[in-house]
């Protein structure tokens, strides 16, 4: 599903836009241990985390992730937002828990027609 549509349907607040307006999200990944995200997340994933430091942007770049969603209302500071903007990594925030966001994402990607 196209990232912008997915974000709209998941009711995510956009912090940084993706450089690619038609970026396709194929799956999701939930995790906060950065080394595990690097080892296990699939490219073109929507990554849900509560980590909000600059290293999350680097991990998303290396892993080829489509965007980062900060759960539980966790908001990154300005340097993280700027780094993501420069890297072309979309950032979103939601007050929902990672569990709830993962459920919404799964439903949209696997049970609803695009």
MARMI-89571 format. One line per 3 residues: their letters; for each residue x, y, z of C-alpha. Coordinates in steps of 0.5 Angstrom, whole numbers, plus 500, padded with zeros to 3 digits. Each point is the difference from the previous one (the first is absolute). Example, Ala and Ser with C-alpha at 12.3 -4.5 7.8 and 13.67 -1.06 7.14 Angstrom:
! MARMI-89571
AS = 525:491:516; 502:507:498
//
This chain:
! MARMI-89571
XXX = 500:500:500; 503:507:498; 503:503:507
XXX = 495:507:500; 494:496:499; 502:495:506
XXX = 502:506:504; 493:503:499; 496:494:501
XXX = 505:498:507; 498:507:502; 508:502:501
XXX = 502:507:501; 506:502:494; 506:503:503
XXX = 504:499:493; 498:498:493; 503:494:496
XXX = 504:503:494; 496:495:496; 492:501:500
XXX = 499:493:498; 504:496:504; 497:493:501
XXX = 500:497:507; 500:493:500; 500:498:507
XXX = 502:502:507; 505:499:506; 499:502:507
XXX = 506:500:504; 505:505:504; 506:496:500
XXX = 504:503:495; 505:494:498; 494:496:500
XXX = 496:504:495; 506:501:495; 500:492:501
XXX = 493:498:499; 496:506:497; 498:499:492
XXX = 501:506:495; 494:504:499; 498:499:507
XXX = 496:505:504; 504:500:507; 496:501:506
XXX = 505:502:506; 500:504:506; 508:502:499
XXX = 500:507:498; 508:502:500; 504:501:493
XXX = 502:493:500; 493:498:497; 501:504:494
XXX = 506:496:498; 497:493:502; 494:502:495
XXX = 505:502:495; 505:494:500; 494:495:501
XXX = 496:503:494; 494:502:504; 494:504:497
XXX = 499:504:506; 500:500:508; 494:501:504
XXX = 501:502:508; 495:497:504; 497:502:507
XXX = 501:508:498; 507:499:500; 503:506:496
XXX = 507:501:497; 504:506:501; 502:505:495
XXX = 506:497:498; 497:493:499; 494:504:495
XXX = 506:503:496; 504:494:499; 494:496:498
XXX = 498:506:495; 507:500:497; 500:492:499
XXX = 493:500:497; 497:496:506; 493:501:502
XXX = 498:501:507; 494:500:503; 497:500:508
XXX = 494:497:503; 497:500:507; 498:492:499
XXX = 505:494:503; 504:496:495; 495:495:501
XXX = 494:504:498; 504:503:494; 503:493:498
XXX = 493:497:500; 497:506:496; 506:499:495
XXX = 499:492:499; 492:501:499; 502:505:494
XXX = 505:496:497; 497:494:501; 492:500:500
XXX = 498:506:496; 500:501:493; 505:506:498
//
